[in-house]
Amino acid sequence: MILEFEYTSEVGEGCSPQAVHMMDNSFTIIYTDDSAWSKGRSVAPSYGLYDSLVWKEKKRLSPDDGVSCPSLKKVSHYGVYGFWSAESETNGGSDHRFVMYMLPTDISRTFNEGNITYSKDSPVSSASFSFINEKGILLRRYRSLVSPNTKLELLWYNKVITP
């Protein structure tokens, strides 16, 4: 048995659209408008159903003016990278831009232990964490979830334990 689903949707006006379908089933379209700014629209359909989408407008995505020739590529399970040209006042021509978006990844299950040091009398704080790289989840030979300049977001939960 072969099942086919086809959905069409008028998203809006723009030029040079690039679409990215993420692993969380969200869908983002990046495009240029009359002012040649990069803009976007995104949607995250419930349960992956694309029959009635409600698009959210992403305003200006780049400070560049005169954006042209955008090209995006998805790297499975990691994110998106792309290129475009932009007008440049400094050299009188155009600059070639490289853009990258990495998907956020929850690595809390690899957490082993941590230590946070702070003082109420000092604005300086420090944190040290150790993680377990079981089955190469964090670090692999060719690709890595943790690299220089990785952003680590700490979320604090107030867990109430009742007897």
N, CA, C and O atoms as a DFTB+ gen file, in Angstrom:
652 C
 N C O
     1  1       0.837      -1.158       0.000
     2  2       0.000       0.000       0.000
     3  2       0.896       1.240       0.000
     4  3       1.845       1.311       0.782
     5  1       0.619       2.184      -0.837
     6  2       1.353       3.438      -0.920
     7  2       0.426       4.567      -0.502
     8  3      -0.677       4.709      -1.031
     9  1       0.883       5.365       0.450
    10  2       0.122       6.529       0.883
    11  2       0.854       7.777       0.436
    12  3       2.066       7.886       0.623
    13  1       0.143       8.710      -0.145
    14  2       0.737       9.983      -0.543
    15  2      -0.073      11.111       0.044
    16  3      -1.304      11.093       0.013
    17  1       0.631      12.100       0.583
    18  2      -0.013      13.283       1.122
    19  2       0.598      14.499       0.450
    20  3       1.819      14.605       0.341
    21  1      -0.227      15.395       0.008
    22  2       0.280      16.609      -0.616
    23  2      -0.493      17.788      -0.058
    24  3      -1.724      17.803      -0.060
    25  1       0.247      18.774       0.419
    26  2      -0.364      19.971       0.961
    27  2       0.198      21.169       0.223
    28  3       1.390      21.214      -0.081
    29  1      -0.635      22.115      -0.058
    30  2      -0.170      23.361      -0.648
    31  2      -0.648      24.506       0.240
    32  3      -1.702      24.424       0.871
    33  1       0.133      25.558       0.278
    34  2      -0.211      26.696       1.113
    35  2       0.404      27.947       0.512
    36  3       1.568      27.945       0.110
    37  1      -0.375      29.005       0.451
    38  2       0.164      30.289       0.017
    39  2       0.717      30.971       1.259
    40  3      -0.025      31.321       2.176
    41  1       2.020      31.153       1.274
    42  2       2.695      31.673       2.458
    43  2       2.803      33.194       2.414
    44  3       2.672      33.851       3.447
    45  1       3.040      33.755       1.243
    46  2       3.164      35.195       1.131
    47  2       4.024      35.578      -0.049
    48  3       4.420      34.728      -0.847
    49  1       4.313      36.873      -0.156
    50  2       5.122      37.369      -1.258
    51  2       6.582      37.474      -0.843
    52  3       6.894      37.765       0.311
    53  1       7.466      37.233      -1.796
    54  2       8.884      37.347      -1.535
    55  2       9.678      36.769      -2.686
    56  3       9.104      36.254      -3.645
    57  1      10.991      36.850      -2.598
    58  2      11.877      36.358      -3.648
    59  2      12.890      35.379      -3.057
    60  3      13.172      35.418      -1.859
    61  1      13.424      34.523      -3.882
    62  2      14.496      33.591      -3.526
    63  2      14.189      32.781      -2.269
    64  3      14.991      32.792      -1.335
    65  1      13.064      32.084      -2.213
    66  2      12.745      31.336      -0.992
    67  2      13.648      30.126      -0.802
    68  3      14.035      29.458      -1.760
    69  1      13.970      29.865       0.444
    70  2      14.721      28.681       0.853
    71  2      13.938      28.064       2.003
    72  3      13.563      28.767       2.941
    73  1      13.687      26.759       1.944
    74  2      12.886      26.098       2.969
    75  2      13.715      25.067       3.714
    76  3      14.574      24.400       3.138
    77  1      13.442      24.950       4.998
    78  2      14.136      23.977       5.836
    79  2      13.101      23.256       6.696
    80  3      12.312      23.892       7.396
    81  1      13.110      21.935       6.638
    82  2      12.240      21.106       7.459
    83  2      13.093      20.507       8.567
    84  3      14.001      19.722       8.293
    85  1      12.814      20.865       9.804
    86  2      13.633      20.438      10.933
    87  2      13.146      19.107      11.495
    88  3      12.033      18.663      11.213
    89  1      14.005      18.481      12.297
    90  2      13.681      17.174      12.846
    91  2      12.555      17.223      13.877
    92  3      11.975      16.183      14.189
    93  1      12.229      18.403      14.417
    94  2      11.098      18.525      15.337
    95  2       9.800      18.795      14.584
    96  3       8.786      19.135      15.193
    97  1       9.830      18.644      13.259
    98  2       8.708      18.841      12.340
    99  2       8.382      20.301      12.083
   100  3       7.416      20.592      11.378
   101  1       9.154      21.226      12.630
   102  2       8.935      22.629      12.298
   103  2       9.459      22.879      10.882
   104  3      10.288      22.136      10.358
   105  1       8.954      23.927      10.302
   106  2       9.264      24.234       8.914
   107  2       9.531      25.726       8.831
   108  3       8.702      26.520       9.276
   109  1      10.661      26.126       8.277
   110  2      11.022      27.537       8.176
   111  2      11.316      27.889       6.727
   112  3      11.999      27.150       6.017
   113  1      10.789      29.030       6.302
   114  2      11.078      29.560       4.970
   115  2      11.806      30.879       5.151
   116  3      11.334      31.762       5.867
   117  1      12.946      31.014       4.508
   118  2      13.708      32.261       4.523
   119  2      13.647      32.838       3.119
   120  3      13.825      32.112       2.141
   121  1      13.399      34.129       3.012
   122  2      13.227      34.763       1.710
   123  2      13.678      36.215       1.780
   124  3      13.984      36.724       2.858
   125  1      13.718      36.872       0.641
   126  2      14.003      38.305       0.602
   127  2      12.737      39.031       0.172
   128  3      11.880      38.464      -0.505
   129  1      12.633      40.292       0.574
   130  2      11.475      41.081       0.170
   131  2      11.940      42.226      -0.735
   132  3      13.086      42.232      -1.185
   133  1      11.076      43.175      -0.997
   134  2      11.398      44.284      -1.892
   135  2      12.608      45.090      -1.439
   136  3      13.334      45.639      -2.267
   137  1      12.829      45.164      -0.128
   138  2      13.963      45.927       0.379
   139  2      15.237      45.083       0.404
   140  3      16.288      45.551       0.841
   141  1      15.139      43.833      -0.068
   142  2      16.278      42.899      -0.134
   143  2      16.854      42.604       1.241
   144  3      18.067      42.465       1.394
   145  1      15.980      42.507       2.247
   146  2      16.368      42.030       3.562
   147  2      16.016      40.557       3.637
   148  3      15.088      40.104       2.968
   149  1      16.731      39.825       4.424
   150  2      16.348      38.429       4.620
   151  2      15.287      38.379       5.719
   152  3      15.471      38.924       6.807
   153  1      14.187      37.719       5.411
   154  2      13.083      37.557       6.350
   155  2      12.730      36.084       6.403
   156  3      13.321      35.270       5.694
   157  1      11.786      35.753       7.225
   158  2      11.404      34.357       7.311
   159  2      10.023      34.172       7.877
   160  3       9.431      35.083       8.455
   161  1       9.526      32.971       7.697
   162  2       8.261      32.547       8.298
   163  2       8.462      31.127       8.776
   164  3       9.161      30.335       8.144
   165  1       7.847      30.817       9.890
   166  2       8.011      29.463      10.416
   167  2       6.675      28.927      10.895
   168  3       5.734      29.672      11.169
   169  1       6.630      27.615      10.983
   170  2       5.425      26.941      11.452
   171  2       5.864      25.654      12.151
   172  3       6.823      25.007      11.731
   173  1       5.168      25.299      13.195
   174  2       5.427      24.043      13.909
   175  2       4.089      23.316      14.030
   176  3       3.379      23.491      15.020
   177  1       3.743      22.513      13.046
   178  2       2.436      21.860      13.042
   179  2       2.320      20.798      14.141
   180  3       3.264      20.057      14.414
   181  1       1.150      20.747      14.756
   182  2       0.897      19.728      15.774
   183  2       0.869      18.354      15.128
   184  3       0.198      18.143      14.118
   185  1       1.582      17.451      15.701
   186  2       1.625      16.061      15.258
   187  2       2.060      15.907      13.800
   188  3       1.793      14.871      13.190
   189  1       2.713      16.900      13.236
   190  2       3.188      16.810      11.864
   191  2       2.099      16.906      10.822
   192  3       2.299      16.476       9.687
   193  1       0.948      17.461      11.177
   194  2      -0.164      17.601      10.230
   195  2      -0.057      18.949       9.525
   196  3      -0.078      20.000      10.166
   197  1       0.059      18.907       8.216
   198  2       0.298      20.115       7.439
   199  2      -0.937      20.629       6.719
   200  3      -0.809      21.448       5.809
   201  1      -2.132      20.177       7.095
   202  2      -3.321      20.574       6.358
   203  2      -3.814      21.979       6.696
   204  3      -4.441      22.613       5.847
   205  1      -3.557      22.490       7.895
   206  2      -3.993      23.847       8.245
   207  2      -2.885      24.536       9.039
   208  3      -2.897      24.546      10.270
   209  1      -1.941      25.103       8.319
   210  2      -0.778      25.728       8.946
   211  2      -1.048      27.178       9.309
   212  3      -1.736      27.896       8.583
   213  1      -0.503      27.598      10.430
   214  2      -0.563      28.994      10.845
   215  2       0.879      29.479      10.910
   216  3       1.617      29.130      11.832
   217  1       1.278      30.283       9.930
   218  2       2.663      30.743       9.805
   219  2       2.923      31.907      10.740
   220  3       2.069      32.778      10.907
   221  1       4.107      31.924      11.357
   222  2       4.547      33.033      12.197
   223  2       5.610      33.806      11.435
   224  3       6.563      33.232      10.909
   225  1       5.428      35.109      11.387
   226  2       6.362      35.978      10.667
   227  2       7.616      36.193      11.496
   228  3       7.539      36.559      12.668
   229  1       8.760      35.968      10.892
   230  2      10.041      36.299      11.507
   231  2      10.469      37.598      10.830
   232  3      10.585      37.656       9.606
   233  1      10.695      38.598      11.599
   234  2      11.071      39.886      11.012
   235  2      12.436      39.780      10.350
   236  3      12.830      38.700       9.909
   237  1      13.126      40.841      10.281
   238  2      14.436      40.878       9.641
   239  2      15.395      39.891      10.306
   240  3      15.591      39.945      11.520
   241  1      15.992      38.994       9.526
   242  2      16.870      37.960      10.054
   243  2      18.342      38.326       9.998
   244  3      19.176      37.658      10.610
   245  1      18.658      39.372       9.275
   246  2      20.056      39.757       9.118
   247  2      20.158      41.272       9.034
   248  3      19.246      41.926       8.528
   249  1      21.249      41.833       9.520
   250  2      21.430      43.280       9.386
   251  2      21.852      43.682       7.970
   252  3      21.938      44.872       7.666
   253  1      22.115      42.695       7.100
   254  2      22.574      42.987       5.743
   255  2      21.480      43.621       4.891
   256  3      20.313      43.235       4.965
   257  1      21.877      44.594       4.087
   258  2      20.999      45.162       3.060
   259  2      21.398      44.559       1.722
   260  3      22.541      44.136       1.545
   261  1      20.481      44.518       0.801
   262  2      20.798      44.032      -0.532
   263  2      21.133      42.556      -0.567
   264  3      22.033      42.144      -1.300
   265  1      20.426      41.751       0.212
   266  2      20.665      40.315       0.232
   267  2      20.222      39.705      -1.096
   268  3      19.133      39.991      -1.595
   269  1      21.087      38.860      -1.656
   270  2      20.749      38.160      -2.896
   271  2      21.398      36.778      -2.885
   272  3      22.324      36.513      -2.118
   273  1      20.900      35.922      -3.736
   274  2      21.443      34.561      -3.925
   275  2      21.532      33.745      -2.633
   276  3      22.572      33.141      -2.369
   277  1      20.459      33.711      -1.811
   278  2      20.546      32.902      -0.606
   279  2      20.520      31.412      -0.939
   280  3      19.864      30.988      -1.891
   281  1      21.233      30.636      -0.151
   282  2      21.264      29.189      -0.319
   283  2      21.438      28.547       1.049
   284  3      22.399      28.850       1.757
   285  1      20.516      27.662       1.430
   286  2      20.583      26.992       2.723
   287  2      20.694      25.491       2.530
   288  3      20.142      24.932       1.582
   289  1      21.404      24.853       3.425
   290  2      21.555      23.398       3.420
   291  2      21.310      22.899       4.837
   292  3      21.765      23.509       5.805
   293  1      20.593      21.791       4.955
   294  2      20.327      21.191       6.258
   295  2      21.316      20.067       6.499
   296  3      21.573      19.250       5.615
   297  1      21.869      20.031       7.702
   298  2      22.734      18.939       8.123
   299  2      21.907      18.122       9.110
   300  3      21.584      18.601      10.197
   301  1      21.572      16.920       8.743
   302  2      20.672      16.090       9.524
   303  2      21.099      15.998      10.988
   304  3      22.250      15.690      11.295
   305  1      20.155      16.269      11.879
   306  2      20.318      16.202      13.334
   307  2      21.251      17.268      13.909
   308  3      21.530      17.231      15.107
   309  1      21.736      18.198      13.123
   310  2      22.645      19.220      13.633
   311  2      22.146      20.633      13.425
   312  3      22.273      21.452      14.335
   313  1      21.586      20.958      12.279
   314  2      21.129      22.307      12.042
   315  2      21.167      22.677      10.576
   316  3      20.988      21.833       9.698
   317  1      21.404      23.952      10.326
   318  2      21.354      24.502       8.981
   319  2      22.536      25.436       8.790
   320  3      22.913      26.166       9.706
   321  1      23.118      25.412       7.602
   322  2      24.110      26.421       7.260
   323  2      23.752      26.976       5.892
   324  3      23.021      26.344       5.129
   325  1      24.261      28.139       5.590
   326  2      23.927      28.737       4.312
   327  2      24.838      29.893       3.964
   328  3      25.730      30.277       4.720
   329  1      24.575      30.425       2.792
   330  2      25.362      31.525       2.248
   331  2      24.426      32.518       1.576
   332  3      23.333      32.156       1.141
   333  1      24.856      33.764       1.492
   334  2      24.207      34.744       0.641
   335  2      25.159      35.880       0.369
   336  3      26.185      36.030       1.034
   337  1      24.812      36.666      -0.603
   338  2      25.585      37.869      -0.923
   339  2      24.857      39.063      -0.336
   340  3      23.630      39.069      -0.244
   341  1      25.613      40.066       0.056
   342  2      25.025      41.270       0.632
   343  2      25.811      42.476       0.154
   344  3      27.031      42.419       0.003
   345  1      25.092      43.577      -0.085
   346  2      25.761      44.813      -0.487
   347  2      26.692      45.270       0.628
   348  3      26.388      45.123       1.811
   349  1      27.811      45.817       0.236
   350  2      28.787      46.279       1.220
   351  2      29.188      47.708       0.919
   352  3      29.575      48.032      -0.204
   353  1      29.091      48.573       1.943
   354  2      29.509      49.963       1.771
   355  2      31.018      50.101       1.898
   356  3      31.602      51.049       1.374
   357  1      31.656      49.156       2.593
   358  2      33.088      49.293       2.850
   359  2      33.932      49.047       1.601
   360  3      34.923      49.742       1.378
   361  1      33.548      48.070       0.793
   362  2      34.365      47.803      -0.393
   363  2      33.643      48.141      -1.696
   364  3      34.152      47.848      -2.778
   365  1      32.454      48.758      -1.600
   366  2      31.747      49.199      -2.796
   367  2      31.167      48.065      -3.628
   368  3      30.647      48.321      -4.714
   369  1      31.233      46.854      -3.173
   370  2      30.707      45.705      -3.913
   371  2      29.793      44.880      -3.041
   372  3      28.927      45.410      -2.344
   373  1      29.992      43.587      -3.085
   374  2      29.172      42.735      -2.231
   375  2      30.061      41.798      -1.414
   376  3      31.147      41.402      -1.837
   377  1      29.558      41.462      -0.236
   378  2      30.234      40.530       0.651
   379  2      29.527      39.193       0.574
   380  3      28.324      39.123       0.321
   381  1      30.276      38.151       0.793
   382  2      29.701      36.805       0.829
   383  2      29.559      36.421       2.296
   384  3      30.542      36.420       3.037
   385  1      28.357      36.099       2.713
   386  2      28.094      35.785       4.117
   387  2      27.915      34.281       4.321
   388  3      27.340      33.589       3.481
   389  1      28.418      33.795       5.449
   390  2      28.197      32.427       5.873
   391  2      27.341      32.492       7.123
   392  3      27.688      33.197       8.071
   393  1      26.223      31.766       7.144
   394  2      25.323      31.773       8.296
   395  2      25.123      30.345       8.777
   396  3      25.167      29.397       7.993
   397  1      24.901      30.206      10.091
   398  2      24.750      28.872      10.639
   399  2      23.757      28.907      11.797
   400  3      23.752      29.843      12.597
   401  1      22.925      27.886      11.874
   402  2      22.005      27.696      12.983
   403  2      22.123      26.254      13.447
   404  3      21.872      25.327      12.677
   405  1      22.497      26.066      14.684
   406  2      22.602      24.725      15.230
   407  2      21.367      24.432      16.067
   408  3      20.917      25.274      16.844
   409  1      20.823      23.232      15.904
   410  2      19.656      22.840      16.680
   411  2      20.020      22.686      18.150
   412  3      21.074      22.140      18.475
   413  1      19.157      23.161      19.036
   414  2      19.416      22.921      20.450
   415  2      19.258      21.430      20.746
   416  3      18.378      20.773      20.191
   417  1      20.100      20.908      21.607
   418  2      20.075      19.491      21.954
   419  2      20.107      19.349      23.462
   420  3      20.933      19.970      24.130
   421  1      19.220      18.542      23.997
   422  2      19.170      18.300      25.432
   423  2      20.214      17.246      25.783
   424  3      20.092      16.089      25.384
   425  1      21.244      17.648      26.533
   426  2      22.292      16.700      26.933
   427  2      22.227      16.408      28.428
   428  3      23.197      15.922      29.010
   429  1      21.088      16.701      29.049
   430  2      20.971      16.529      30.498
   431  2      21.150      15.074      30.926
   432  3      21.600      14.825      32.044
   433  1      20.817      14.119      30.083
   434  2      20.969      12.709      30.470
   435  2      22.437      12.287      30.530
   436  3      22.753      11.233      31.081
   437  1      23.337      13.103      29.967
   438  2      24.760      12.782      30.029
   439  2      25.457      13.481      31.198
   440  3      26.654      13.296      31.414
   441  1      24.705      14.279      31.943
   442  2      25.273      15.029      33.072
   443  2      25.746      14.070      34.160
   444  3      25.023      13.154      34.551
   445  1      26.968      14.292      34.644
   446  2      27.527      13.453      35.708
   447  2      27.541      14.214      37.035
   448  3      26.938      13.774      38.014
   449  1      28.223      15.342      37.060
   450  2      28.263      16.159      38.274
   451  2      28.625      17.590      37.913
   452  3      29.124      17.862      36.821
   453  1      28.368      18.496      38.840
   454  2      28.683      19.893      38.585
   455  2      28.953      20.654      39.854
   456  3      28.603      20.221      40.952
   457  1      29.590      21.811      39.681
   458  2      29.939      22.654      40.805
   459  2      29.817      24.106      40.361
   460  3      30.378      24.495      39.337
   461  1      29.094      24.897      41.120
   462  2      28.957      26.323      40.836
   463  2      29.494      27.087      42.041
   464  3      29.124      26.811      43.182
   465  1      30.374      28.054      41.769
   466  2      30.975      28.853      42.825
   467  2      30.600      30.317      42.608
   468  3      30.765      30.858      41.514
   469  1      30.096      30.941      43.656
   470  2      29.756      32.353      43.570
   471  2      29.847      32.979      44.962
   472  3      29.867      32.282      45.977
   473  1      29.901      34.287      44.979
   474  2      29.958      35.017      46.240
   475  2      29.043      36.221      46.123
   476  3      28.998      36.873      45.080
   477  1      28.331      36.513      47.168
   478  2      27.426      37.666      47.123
   479  2      28.195      38.986      47.030
   480  3      27.631      40.009      46.643
   481  1      29.488      38.960      47.386
   482  2      30.305      40.178      47.363
   483  2      31.079      40.355      46.059
   484  3      31.799      41.340      45.897
   485  1      30.939      39.417      45.136
   486  2      31.707      39.493      43.887
   487  2      30.796      39.213      42.691
   488  3      29.951      38.320      42.745
   489  1      30.973      39.981      41.610
   490  2      30.165      39.715      40.411
   491  2      30.694      38.517      39.608
   492  3      30.090      38.131      38.607
   493  1      31.802      37.938      40.035
   494  2      32.409      36.831      39.299
   495  2      31.888      35.502      39.836
   496  3      31.912      35.256      41.042
   497  1      31.426      34.664      38.946
   498  2      30.968      33.326      39.283
   499  2      31.677      32.339      38.383
   500  3      32.172      32.710      37.318
   501  1      31.732      31.084      38.799
   502  2      32.326      30.064      37.942
   503  2      31.495      28.787      38.040
   504  3      30.809      28.542      39.032
   505  1      31.577      27.989      36.993
   506  2      30.845      26.730      36.950
   507  2      31.733      25.673      36.318
   508  3      32.484      25.956      35.384
   509  1      31.645      24.467      36.825
   510  2      32.395      23.341      36.288
   511  2      31.449      22.145      36.223
   512  3      30.794      21.819      37.213
   513  1      31.373      21.490      35.065
   514  2      30.475      20.361      34.883
   515  2      31.227      19.209      34.247
   516  3      32.168      19.422      33.482
   517  1      30.822      18.008      34.555
   518  2      31.370      16.848      33.849
   519  2      30.209      16.037      33.279
   520  3      29.162      15.879      33.908
   521  1      30.427      15.538      32.083
   522  2      29.413      14.777      31.365
   523  2      29.984      13.420      30.977
   524  3      31.200      13.266      30.867
   525  1      29.132      12.458      30.773
   526  2      29.531      11.123      30.353
   527  2      29.263      10.995      28.856
   528  3      28.137      11.203      28.402
   529  1      30.289      10.655      28.099
   530  2      30.171      10.542      26.641
   531  2      29.855       9.089      26.238
   532  3      30.553       8.492      25.418
   533  1      28.808       8.551      26.825
   534  2      28.423       7.162      26.558
   535  2      27.923       7.015      25.125
   536  3      27.082       7.791      24.671
   537  1      28.432       6.042      24.432
   538  2      28.083       5.734      23.036
   539  2      28.375       6.906      22.100
   540  3      27.764       7.012      21.037
   541  1      29.294       7.778      22.479
   542  2      29.686       8.887      21.612
   543  2      28.591       9.904      21.375
   544  3      28.540      10.523      20.312
   545  1      27.703      10.089      22.359
   546  2      26.596      11.036      22.192
   547  2      27.109      12.465      22.030
   548  3      26.628      13.203      21.170
   549  1      28.083      12.858      22.854
   550  2      28.571      14.234      22.827
   551  2      29.707      14.454      21.836
   552  3      29.699      15.425      21.080
   553  1      30.665      13.569      21.842
   554  2      31.840      13.710      20.983
   555  2      31.975      12.479      20.099
   556  3      31.944      11.344      20.574
   557  1      32.126      12.729      18.799
   558  2      32.335      11.654      17.847
   559  2      33.565      11.981      17.020
   560  3      34.128      13.071      17.118
   561  1      33.963      11.040      16.224
   562  2      35.172      11.242      15.434
   563  2      35.018      12.368      14.414
   564  3      35.929      13.182      14.263
   565  1      33.889      12.432      13.712
   566  2      33.729      13.412      12.640
   567  2      32.775      14.552      12.981
   568  3      32.908      15.646      12.433
   569  1      31.832      14.320      13.861
   570  2      30.880      15.363      14.249
   571  2      30.763      15.382      15.758
   572  3      30.972      14.369      16.425
   573  1      30.430      16.536      16.286
   574  2      30.364      16.676      17.721
   575  2      29.224      17.606      18.110
   576  3      28.985      18.611      17.440
   577  1      28.523      17.277      19.184
   578  2      27.500      18.182      19.716
   579  2      28.125      19.255      20.586
   580  3      27.551      20.330      20.759
   581  1      29.288      18.974      21.129
   582  2      29.981      19.913      21.997
   583  2      31.271      20.338      21.302
   584  3      32.116      19.503      20.982
   585  1      31.413      21.615      21.076
   586  2      32.592      22.148      20.407
   587  2      32.904      23.517      21.008
   588  3      32.118      24.025      21.808
   589  1      34.017      24.115      20.646
   590  2      34.296      25.469      21.153
   591  2      33.140      26.408      20.827
   592  3      32.550      26.321      19.750
   593  1      32.824      27.288      21.738
   594  2      31.725      28.254      21.642
   595  2      30.352      27.628      21.755
   596  3      29.360      28.245      21.367
   597  1      30.271      26.412      22.278
   598  2      28.972      25.788      22.520
   599  2      28.250      26.552      23.619
   600  3      28.841      26.907      24.638
   601  1      26.985      26.795      23.400
   602  2      26.170      27.498      24.395
   603  2      25.509      26.461      25.288
   604  3      24.838      25.554      24.796
   605  1      25.692      26.589      26.583
   606  2      25.103      25.682      27.554
   607  2      24.090      26.474      28.361
   608  3      24.451      27.431      29.046
   609  1      22.828      26.084      28.286
   610  2      21.776      26.763      29.045
   611  2      21.462      25.950      30.284
   612  3      21.216      24.747      30.206
   613  1      21.473      26.612      31.422
   614  2      21.162      25.947      32.686
   615  2      19.723      26.261      33.064
   616  3      19.315      27.423      33.089
   617  1      18.971      25.233      33.352
   618  2      17.591      25.394      33.791
   619  2      17.480      24.852      35.205
   620  3      17.879      23.720      35.477
   621  1      16.947      25.646      36.086
   622  2      16.808      25.233      37.477
   623  2      15.363      24.842      37.731
   624  3      14.438      25.575      37.382
   625  1      15.182      23.698      38.332
   626  2      13.849      23.211      38.654
   627  2      13.701      23.147      40.167
   628  3      14.609      22.707      40.873
   629  1      12.574      23.580      40.648
   630  2      12.281      23.500      42.055
   631  2      11.435      22.244      42.257
   632  3      10.221      22.258      42.054
   633  1      12.085      21.179      42.651
   634  2      11.396      19.908      42.805
   635  2      10.975      19.763      44.262
   636  3      11.805      19.800      45.170
   637  1       9.679      19.598      44.466
   638  2       9.154      19.445      45.811
   639  2       8.932      17.955      46.063
   640  3       8.221      17.283      45.316
   641  1       9.546      17.460      47.115
   642  2       9.401      16.046      47.459
   643  2       8.488      15.960      48.671
   644  3       8.773      16.539      49.720
   645  1       7.403      15.242      48.521
   646  2       6.475      15.067      49.634
   647  2       6.567      13.637      50.141
   648  3       6.661      12.700      49.349
   649  1       6.538      13.464      51.470
   650  2       6.658      12.111      52.032
   651  2       5.395      11.292      51.826
   652  3       5.336      10.134      52.241
